[in-house]
Amino acid sequence: MKRINDWFRIKKYPHIGLPLIEFDRLWVEKYVNNPANIAKHAFFPFIHRTMLTRKFRKEYDEFDEIINGGMRKKSAKNREIFYANHIDSNVFSYYTTKIGKLYEEELSHRNLSNSVTAYRKIPHPTKQRGMNNVDFAEEVFSFIRRQKTPVLVATIFDIKSFFDNLNHLRLKSAWASLLRLEQLPRDHYNIFKAITKFSFIDIKSLFDVVKNDLIKYEKDNGIKRVAVKDIENLRNQEIVAFCTTKELRSKIRPAGIIKSNKFIKNNDGTQSKREKGIPQGSPISSMLANLYLMDFDSKIAEAVKECGGLYRRYSDDIVVVTPESSGEMLRKLVLNTIKEYDLEIQDSKTNSYKFHSSPLGYICGKILPNGNLNTGRRFTYLGFEFNGRFTYLKSASLSRFYRIMKHSVRRGAFYAKFSKYEDGRGEIFRRRLFKKFSYLGARRKMKWNFDENEKTWKKSYRHEWGNYLTYANMAHFNMKNSKIRGQLRNHWLILNDFIREHEALAEKT
């Protein structure tokens, strides 16, 4: 059955309670359609996990000069993710759709439909698909190319800890205003409480409590209890639930691992009510984050339009492109207005670029603190770089691709060196590496499932998503004046040379 692209969500991740199946749609739909049910719905704790992203970046001084001999500095960024159990997720998803329709109408009324781009389904103007970050970036680059102004200024802003700093009272007010009410109805208010005053369980703590009694499906659709040694093996062991919903009270609560998000600790040791922040990861969080900044978007977009410029906000990334005469005024307007919403812009990630017209097109340069231009730096937006004429992959993304590639080859060489099979010792298995890091794995393929009843293969309507090159090729063919394919033209040689080098090392030792 082809997936229905609406609010009803069937997810396979393990949580408290078994996953939903398509058959559950009837009772879930009946349940969420009744506001009285949602007004008294008891939400389960979120499961919390920390996603770590490591970064290796060159360091620059205030004048954009490379320091420390060009050595890359290692840093890490943690993203705190919270995800709801399966029925709660569908409650959130249903109300996201319900509120989202009103939000889209309000965007259209305020002429903001093209200004807010993240977390929305925006149809492509010429192709039968939705727009993505490639299209959003190309839209900004194309706007710059079309301008006739001698000098343009493009400024990138980044909102600091966006989701963590959304003020609860302001969010509640924006929510009620969208509904054209002074107060939230009881069902909406219960969801508001669930997303602002929630409880959660750290996934590692939960695993430690139930690791010897996890749930997986049997072939006859029954369930059985199994033990799993490491949390990393949950997917390989096809675990579908940590415990049943009834075991929340009998097994999880007595373990004392449920944490409350209602209070924060002050420096003097006292507690106070948490007044900011919503969890990243729930189906409704992204839509509420957009709703929170609707008045901000309206004010800035109108000011930018009056100056003949372009305003776009992709979640916490803001870009303003305008003639040079209004660049500084609009920069200050963004910085001052965002404070009215209890948010702030990260200084380190706020950068301005000048585009000077020339016979060949615009020439880009980054504006330094002393007012000079560094013409060696390209305008960077949504993972791409733009020099006024040509588009490139962001250099940091390209470096990360090759860094992960080389790490995977080294890992393969290690296992080849210590293989317990003599025939395979010293030989790196190439197929998996080629699939992840070469054009051989870049083609998207439809997944097929074997139907045991009909003894035939059927389309699953799911795809193998390819690899980084899939995305790069898609970007190349959807962006004008793209230099992306040229950036990756040597990937096959680099991969094979690195494999041969480490195979030789494995054989020697």
VEXDREN-531052 format. One line per 10 residues: their letters; for each residue x, z, y negated of C-alpha. Coordinates in Angstrom, 1 decimal, always signed. Example, Ala and Ser with C-alpha at 12.3 -4.5 7.8 and 13.67 -1.06 7.14 Angstrom:
! VEXDREN-531052
AS> +12.3,+7.8,+4.5 | +13.7,+7.1,+1.1
***
This chain:
! VEXDREN-531052
MKRINDWFRI> +0.0,+0.0,+0.0 | +1.3,-0.9,-3.4 | +2.0,+2.0,-5.6 | -0.7,+2.7,-8.2 | +1.0,+3.1,-11.5 | -1.0,+5.9,-13.1 | -1.0,+9.7,-13.4 | -1.2,+10.6,-9.7 | +2.3,+11.2,-8.4 | +3.6,+11.4,-4.9
KKYPHIGLPL> +7.0,+13.0,-4.9 | +9.2,+13.9,-1.9 | +11.4,+16.6,-3.4 | +11.2,+20.0,-1.7 | +9.4,+22.7,-3.6 | +7.0,+25.6,-2.9 | +4.2,+24.0,-0.9 | +4.1,+20.7,+1.0 | +4.2,+17.3,-0.8 | +1.0,+15.5,-1.6
IEFDRLWVEK> +0.0,+12.3,+0.2 | -2.2,+9.4,-0.8 | -5.1,+11.0,+1.0 | -4.9,+14.0,-1.4 | -5.7,+11.9,-4.4 | -9.5,+12.4,-4.0 | -9.5,+16.2,-4.2 | -6.7,+16.3,-6.8 | -8.5,+13.9,-9.1 | -11.7,+15.9,-8.7
YVNNPANIAK> -9.8,+19.1,-9.5 | -8.0,+18.0,-12.6 | -11.1,+16.3,-14.0 | -12.8,+19.6,-14.4 | -11.5,+21.5,-17.5 | -12.8,+24.8,-16.1 | -10.4,+24.4,-13.2 | -7.4,+23.8,-15.4 | -8.3,+26.7,-17.8 | -7.8,+29.1,-14.9
HAFFPFIHRT> -5.2,+27.2,-12.9 | -2.3,+29.5,-11.8 | +0.9,+27.5,-12.2 | +3.7,+28.1,-9.7 | +7.3,+28.9,-10.9 | +9.4,+25.9,-11.8 | +12.5,+25.3,-9.7 | +15.6,+25.2,-11.9 | +18.9,+23.4,-11.3 | +21.8,+22.6,-13.6
MLTRKFRKEY> +23.1,+19.0,-13.7 | +26.7,+18.8,-14.7 | +28.1,+15.7,-16.4 | +31.9,+15.5,-16.7 | +33.4,+13.6,-19.6 | +36.9,+12.3,-20.3 | +37.3,+11.2,-23.9 | +40.1,+10.5,-26.3 | +40.4,+12.9,-29.2 | +40.3,+11.7,-32.8
DEFDEIINGG> +41.0,+13.5,-36.1 | +38.7,+13.3,-39.1 | +40.1,+10.0,-40.1 | +39.5,+8.5,-36.7 | +43.1,+8.4,-35.7 | +43.9,+9.1,-32.0 | +45.6,+12.5,-31.4 | +47.4,+14.1,-28.5 | +49.0,+10.8,-27.6 | +45.8,+9.3,-26.5
MRKKSAKNRE> +45.4,+11.8,-23.6 | +41.7,+12.1,-22.6 | +40.2,+15.5,-23.0 | +38.1,+16.8,-20.1 | +34.8,+18.3,-21.0 | +31.5,+19.1,-19.3 | +27.9,+19.0,-20.4 | +25.2,+21.0,-18.6 | +21.6,+19.8,-18.5 | +19.1,+22.5,-17.4
IFYANHIDSN> +16.4,+20.8,-15.4 | +13.1,+22.4,-14.4 | +10.7,+20.7,-12.0 | +7.1,+21.7,-11.0 | +5.6,+22.0,-7.6 | +3.5,+19.1,-6.5 | +0.0,+20.1,-7.6 | +1.3,+21.5,-10.9 | +3.2,+18.2,-11.5 | -0.1,+16.3,-11.1
VFSYYTTKIG> -1.9,+18.6,-13.5 | +0.9,+18.0,-16.1 | +0.8,+14.3,-15.4 | -3.0,+14.0,-15.7 | -2.9,+15.7,-19.1 | +0.1,+13.7,-20.2 | -2.0,+10.6,-19.7 | -5.0,+12.2,-21.4 | -3.1,+13.3,-24.4 | -0.9,+10.2,-24.4
KLYEEELSHR> -3.8,+7.9,-25.1 | -4.6,+9.9,-28.3 | -0.9,+9.9,-29.2 | -0.7,+6.1,-28.8 | -3.8,+5.6,-31.0 | -2.2,+7.8,-33.7 | +1.1,+5.9,-33.5 | -0.8,+2.7,-34.0 | -2.8,+4.2,-36.9 | +0.5,+5.3,-38.6
NLSNSVTAYR> +2.3,+2.0,-37.8 | +4.8,+3.8,-35.7 | +4.3,+2.0,-32.4 | +7.7,+0.3,-32.6 | +9.5,+3.2,-34.2 | +9.3,+5.7,-31.3 | +10.8,+4.1,-28.2 | +11.6,+6.8,-25.6 | +9.2,+8.1,-22.9 | +6.6,+5.4,-23.6
KIPHPTKQRG> +5.4,+2.3,-21.8 | +5.9,-0.5,-24.4 | +5.1,-4.0,-23.2 | +7.8,-6.6,-23.8 | +6.6,-9.1,-26.5 | +7.7,-12.2,-24.5 | +8.2,-11.1,-20.9 | +5.9,-9.6,-18.3 | +7.5,-6.2,-18.1 | +8.0,-3.1,-20.1
MNNVDFAEEV> +10.8,-2.7,-22.6 | +13.9,-0.6,-21.7 | +16.9,+0.7,-23.6 | +18.6,-2.7,-23.3 | +15.7,-4.2,-25.3 | +15.6,-1.3,-27.8 | +19.4,-1.7,-28.5 | +19.1,-5.5,-28.8 | +16.2,-5.1,-31.2 | +18.4,-3.1,-33.6
FSFIRRQKTP> +21.4,-5.5,-33.2 | +19.1,-8.5,-33.8 | +17.7,-6.9,-36.9 | +21.2,-6.5,-38.3 | +22.1,-10.2,-37.5 | +19.0,-11.5,-39.3 | +19.6,-9.7,-42.6 | +20.9,-11.5,-45.7 | +22.0,-8.4,-47.6 | +25.8,-8.5,-48.4
VLVATIFDIK> +26.3,-4.9,-47.1 | +24.3,-3.0,-44.6 | +24.7,+0.7,-43.5 | +23.6,+1.9,-40.1 | +23.6,+5.6,-39.4 | +23.3,+7.3,-36.0 | +21.9,+10.8,-35.8 | +21.8,+13.1,-32.8 | +19.4,+16.1,-32.6 | +21.1,+19.2,-31.3
SFFDNLNHLR> +19.5,+20.7,-28.1 | +16.2,+18.9,-28.8 | +14.0,+20.3,-26.0 | +15.5,+23.7,-26.3 | +14.6,+24.1,-29.9 | +11.0,+22.9,-30.2 | +9.1,+25.6,-32.1 | +6.1,+26.8,-30.0 | +3.7,+27.4,-32.9 | +4.5,+24.0,-34.5
LKSAWASLLR> +4.0,+22.3,-31.2 | +0.7,+24.1,-30.7 | -0.4,+23.0,-34.1 | +0.6,+19.4,-33.6 | -1.2,+19.4,-30.2 | -4.5,+20.8,-31.8 | -4.2,+18.4,-34.7 | -4.0,+15.4,-32.3 | -7.2,+16.6,-30.6 | -8.8,+16.9,-34.1
LEQLPRDHYN> -9.4,+20.7,-33.5 | -8.3,+23.8,-35.1 | -7.4,+25.5,-31.8 | -6.6,+24.2,-28.4 | -9.4,+24.2,-25.8 | -8.9,+26.7,-22.9 | -7.6,+24.0,-20.5 | -5.1,+22.6,-22.9 | -4.1,+26.2,-23.9 | -3.3,+27.1,-20.3
IFKAITKFSF> -1.0,+24.1,-20.0 | +0.6,+25.0,-23.3 | +1.3,+28.5,-22.0 | +2.6,+27.0,-18.7 | +5.1,+24.9,-20.6 | +6.3,+27.5,-23.1 | +6.0,+30.8,-21.3 | +6.9,+29.8,-17.8 | +8.7,+31.4,-14.9 | +11.3,+29.7,-12.8
IDIKSLFDVV> +13.5,+30.2,-9.7 | +17.1,+29.0,-9.5 | +17.4,+26.5,-6.6 | +20.5,+28.2,-5.1 | +18.8,+31.6,-5.1 | +15.7,+30.1,-3.5 | +17.8,+28.3,-0.9 | +19.7,+31.5,+0.0 | +16.4,+33.3,+0.7 | +14.8,+30.5,+2.9
KNDLIKYEKD> +17.7,+28.5,+4.3 | +17.0,+29.6,+7.9 | +13.2,+28.8,+7.7 | +12.9,+25.5,+5.8 | +10.1,+23.0,+6.4 | +10.3,+19.4,+7.6 | +7.8,+17.0,+9.2 | +7.7,+16.1,+12.9 | +6.9,+12.6,+14.2 | +3.3,+13.6,+14.9
NGIKRVAVKD> +2.9,+14.7,+11.2 | +3.1,+18.3,+12.1 | +5.7,+20.6,+10.6 | +8.5,+22.6,+12.0 | +10.9,+25.2,+10.7 | +14.6,+24.5,+10.6 | +17.8,+26.0,+9.3 | +20.1,+24.2,+6.9 | +23.7,+25.4,+6.3 | +24.4,+23.9,+2.9
IENLRNQEIV> +22.0,+23.1,+0.0 | +23.6,+19.6,-0.3 | +22.1,+18.7,+3.1 | +18.5,+19.1,+2.1 | +17.9,+15.4,+1.8 | +19.9,+14.4,+4.9 | +17.9,+16.9,+6.9 | +14.6,+15.5,+5.4 | +13.5,+18.9,+4.2 | +10.0,+18.6,+2.5
AFCTTKELRS> +9.4,+22.2,+1.4 | +11.3,+25.5,+0.9 | +8.2,+27.4,+1.9 | +4.4,+27.3,+1.9 | +2.4,+28.3,-1.1 | +1.2,+31.4,+0.7 | +4.8,+32.5,+1.3 | +5.4,+32.7,-2.5 | +3.8,+36.2,-2.4 | +5.0,+37.3,+1.0
KIRPAGIIKS> +8.6,+36.0,+0.9 | +9.7,+34.8,-2.5 | +8.4,+37.5,-4.8 | +9.8,+40.4,-2.8 | +13.2,+38.8,-3.0 | +13.2,+39.3,-6.8 | +14.4,+35.8,-7.6 | +11.6,+34.7,-10.0 | +12.8,+34.8,-13.6 | +10.6,+34.9,-16.7
NKFIKNNDGT> +11.2,+32.6,-19.7 | +8.9,+34.6,-22.0 | +11.6,+36.8,-23.6 | +15.2,+36.4,-24.9 | +17.9,+39.0,-25.2 | +19.1,+39.9,-28.7 | +22.6,+40.8,-29.6 | +21.7,+44.4,-29.9 | +20.4,+44.5,-26.4 | +16.7,+44.4,-27.3
QSKREKGIPQ> +14.2,+41.7,-26.2 | +12.0,+39.5,-28.3 | +9.4,+36.9,-27.5 | +10.8,+33.4,-27.0 | +9.4,+31.2,-29.8 | +11.3,+28.0,-29.0 | +12.0,+25.6,-26.2 | +10.2,+23.7,-23.4 | +11.6,+22.7,-20.0 | +13.2,+19.3,-19.4
GSPISSMLAN> +12.0,+17.8,-16.2 | +8.2,+18.4,-16.3 | +6.0,+15.3,-16.6 | +4.5,+16.5,-19.9 | +7.7,+17.6,-21.7 | +8.8,+14.3,-23.0 | +5.4,+13.3,-24.4 | +5.2,+16.7,-26.1 | +8.6,+16.2,-27.6 | +7.5,+13.0,-29.1
LYLMDFDSKI> +4.3,+14.5,-30.4 | +6.3,+17.3,-32.0 | +8.1,+14.9,-34.3 | +5.2,+12.6,-35.2 | +5.0,+13.7,-38.8 | +8.8,+13.5,-39.1 | +8.7,+10.0,-37.7 | +6.0,+9.0,-40.1 | +7.8,+10.3,-43.2 | +11.2,+8.8,-42.3
AEAVKECGGL> +9.8,+5.5,-41.1 | +7.8,+5.0,-44.3 | +10.8,+5.8,-46.5 | +13.1,+3.4,-44.5 | +10.5,+0.6,-44.6 | +10.2,+0.9,-48.4 | +14.0,+0.3,-48.6 | +13.8,-2.8,-46.4 | +15.4,-1.1,-43.5 | +14.8,-0.3,-39.8
YRRYSDDIVV> +14.0,+3.2,-38.3 | +14.1,+3.9,-34.5 | +14.0,+7.2,-32.6 | +14.9,+7.2,-28.9 | +14.2,+10.9,-28.0 | +17.0,+12.8,-29.8 | +18.9,+9.7,-30.9 | +17.9,+8.4,-34.4 | +19.1,+5.2,-36.0 | +18.5,+4.1,-39.6
VTPESSGEML> +19.6,+0.6,-40.7 | +19.3,-0.1,-44.5 | +20.9,-1.9,-47.4 | +23.9,+0.0,-48.7 | +22.2,+1.0,-51.9 | +19.8,+3.3,-50.0 | +22.0,+4.4,-47.2 | +23.2,+7.8,-48.6 | +19.7,+8.7,-49.8 | +18.1,+8.1,-46.4
RKLVLNTIKE> +20.9,+9.9,-44.6 | +20.2,+13.0,-46.7 | +16.5,+12.6,-46.2 | +16.9,+12.7,-42.4 | +19.3,+15.7,-42.5 | +17.0,+17.7,-44.8 | +13.7,+16.8,-43.3 | +14.7,+17.6,-39.7 | +15.3,+21.2,-40.8 | +11.6,+21.6,-41.6
YDLEIQDSKT> +11.0,+21.2,-37.9 | +13.4,+24.0,-36.9 | +15.9,+21.3,-35.6 | +19.3,+20.3,-36.7 | +21.5,+17.2,-36.5 | +24.9,+17.5,-34.7 | +27.6,+16.7,-37.3 | +30.0,+15.5,-34.7 | +27.6,+12.9,-33.5 | +26.4,+11.7,-36.9
NSYKFHSSPL> +28.3,+8.5,-37.7 | +27.7,+5.8,-40.3 | +28.8,+2.1,-40.1 | +29.1,-0.6,-42.7 | +28.3,-4.2,-42.0 | +29.9,-6.7,-44.5 | +28.6,-10.2,-44.5 | +31.0,-13.1,-43.8 | +30.7,-16.8,-43.1 | +30.8,-16.0,-39.3
GYICGKILPN> +28.3,-13.1,-39.6 | +28.5,-9.4,-40.2 | +31.8,-7.5,-39.8 | +31.5,-3.9,-38.7 | +33.5,-0.9,-39.7 | +33.0,+2.9,-39.2 | +32.8,+4.9,-42.4 | +35.4,+7.7,-42.5 | +35.1,+11.0,-44.4 | +37.3,+9.6,-47.2
GNLNTGRRFT> +35.1,+6.5,-47.6 | +37.5,+4.1,-46.0 | +36.5,+1.8,-43.1 | +37.9,+1.7,-39.6 | +37.2,-1.9,-38.6 | +38.5,-1.2,-35.1 | +35.4,+0.9,-34.2 | +32.1,-0.7,-33.2 | +28.6,+0.5,-33.9 | +27.4,+2.4,-30.8
YLGFEFNGRF> +23.8,+2.7,-29.8 | +22.0,+3.5,-26.5 | +25.1,+2.8,-24.3 | +26.1,-0.4,-26.1 | +28.6,-1.4,-28.8 | +28.1,-4.0,-31.5 | +30.6,-5.4,-33.9 | +28.2,-7.4,-36.1 | +28.3,-10.5,-33.9 | +28.9,-9.6,-30.3
TYLKSASLSR> +27.5,-7.0,-27.9 | +29.6,-5.0,-25.4 | +29.1,-2.2,-22.9 | +30.0,+1.2,-24.3 | +33.7,+1.6,-23.5 | +33.1,+5.2,-22.3 | +30.5,+3.9,-19.8 | +32.9,+1.2,-18.6 | +35.7,+3.8,-18.2 | +33.4,+6.1,-16.2
FYRIMKHSVR> +32.5,+3.2,-13.8 | +36.2,+2.5,-13.0 | +36.9,+6.3,-12.8 | +34.2,+6.8,-10.2 | +35.3,+3.7,-8.4 | +38.9,+4.9,-8.1 | +37.7,+8.4,-7.1 | +35.6,+6.9,-4.3 | +38.6,+4.8,-3.0 | +40.8,+7.9,-3.0
RGAFYAKFSK> +38.2,+9.8,-1.1 | +37.9,+7.0,+1.4 | +41.6,+6.9,+1.8 | +41.7,+10.6,+2.5 | +39.2,+10.4,+5.3 | +40.9,+7.3,+6.7 | +44.2,+9.2,+6.8 | +42.7,+12.1,+8.7 | +40.2,+10.1,+10.9 | +39.8,+11.6,+14.4
YEDGRGEIFR> +39.6,+8.0,+15.7 | +43.0,+6.4,+16.1 | +41.5,+2.9,+15.7 | +40.2,+3.6,+12.3 | +43.1,+5.7,+11.0 | +44.6,+4.3,+7.9 | +41.7,+1.8,+7.3 | +39.4,+2.4,+4.4 | +35.8,+1.3,+5.2 | +35.1,-1.3,+2.6
RRLFKKFSYL> +31.4,-2.0,+3.0 | +30.2,+1.1,+1.2 | +32.7,+0.6,-1.6 | +31.7,-3.0,-2.0 | +28.0,-2.1,-2.1 | +28.6,+0.5,-4.9 | +31.3,-1.1,-7.0 | +31.1,-4.9,-6.7 | +28.9,-7.9,-7.2 | +28.1,-7.8,-3.4
GARRKMKWNF> +25.9,-4.8,-4.0 | +24.5,-5.8,-7.4 | +21.5,-7.8,-6.1 | +18.3,-5.8,-6.0 | +16.6,-6.1,-2.6 | +13.1,-5.2,-1.5 | +12.9,-2.5,+1.1 | +11.0,-3.2,+4.3 | +9.4,-0.6,+6.6 | +8.6,-1.1,+10.3
DENEKTWKKS> +5.0,-0.5,+11.1 | +4.9,+1.1,+14.6 | +1.2,+0.4,+15.1 | +1.3,-3.3,+14.2 | +4.9,-3.7,+15.4 | +5.9,-5.7,+12.4 | +7.9,-5.3,+9.2 | +6.0,-4.7,+5.9 | +7.1,-4.6,+2.3 | +7.5,-1.1,+0.9
YRHEWGNYLT> +7.2,-2.2,-2.7 | +10.4,-0.2,-3.3 | +13.8,-1.6,-4.0 | +17.4,-0.9,-3.5 | +18.4,-0.5,-7.1 | +21.8,-2.2,-6.8 | +24.7,-0.7,-8.7 | +26.2,-0.5,-12.2 | +26.8,-4.2,-12.2 | +23.1,-4.8,-11.6
YANMAHFNMK> +22.4,-3.0,-14.9 | +25.3,-4.8,-16.7 | +24.2,-8.2,-15.6 | +20.6,-7.5,-16.7 | +21.9,-6.4,-20.1 | +24.1,-9.4,-20.4 | +21.3,-11.9,-19.8 | +18.9,-10.0,-22.1 | +21.2,-9.6,-25.1 | +22.3,-12.3,-27.5
NSKIRGQLRN> +26.0,-13.0,-28.0 | +26.9,-10.7,-25.1 | +30.5,-10.1,-24.0 | +29.4,-7.9,-21.1 | +30.3,-10.1,-18.2 | +33.7,-10.6,-19.6 | +34.3,-6.9,-19.7 | +33.7,-6.8,-15.9 | +35.2,-10.0,-14.8 | +38.2,-8.3,-13.2
HWLILNDFIR> +36.2,-5.6,-11.3 | +36.7,-7.4,-7.9 | +40.5,-7.6,-8.3 | +40.8,-4.0,-9.5 | +38.7,-2.7,-6.6 | +40.5,-4.6,-3.9 | +44.0,-3.9,-5.4 | +43.2,-0.2,-5.4 | +41.9,-0.3,-1.8 | +45.0,-2.1,-0.6
EHEALAEKT> +47.3,+0.3,-2.5 | +45.6,+3.4,-0.9 | +45.5,+1.9,+2.5 | +49.2,+1.4,+2.4 | +49.7,+5.0,+1.3 | +47.5,+6.2,+4.2 | +49.5,+4.2,+6.7 | +52.8,+5.5,+5.5 | +51.8,+9.1,+5.8
***
